[in-house]
Amino acid sequence: MAKKVMRNPRPVPMKSSPVMMVRDPPLGVKILTILSYIGSGLAILFGLLLAVGGSAFSSLATQIPESARALVGAGLAVFGIILILFGALGIWIARKFWNGKNWARILYIIFAILGALGALVNLFQGHFGSIVKLAIDGFIAWYLLYNKEIKAYFRR
């Protein structure tokens, strides 16, 4: 009996599918995004309460003249709708920040700097509790601007 010698089969080229590399966000990005989700969710919740409460206010406040009740109720409802829209926008921006979009990082830096400037103004007006907000916003701006891991994550 003759032994069959098996040659190595010719390798068949496989179609490779492009595998997207999923980058895990740095811890600071995760924390800032989760805090943004919480703040945006609260804005939506309070917006819903104002939108519903505005219309309820006009029917419950009997001591106020009817024209003023309607105006205040409508104003509260409109402000509630604006809060809902800003909350939805905040969730969208936070999602883009989590996904590594550099424009979202720039927005976070701008908001942190504006918050720090507002805290600085409050500090000069004698509101010494603003020093905590100044420190937090200053740290966030510094972290997003100068941290090498953050810069690498948002680099395209």
Secondary structure by P-SEA (a helix, b strand, c coil): cbbbbbcccccccccccbbbbbbbccaaaaaaaaaaaaaaaaaaaaaaaaaaaaaaaaaccccccaaaaaaaaaaaaaaaaaaaaaaaaaaaaaaaaaaccaaaaaaaaaaaaaaaaaaaaaaaaccccaaaaaaaaaaaaaaacccaaaaaaacc
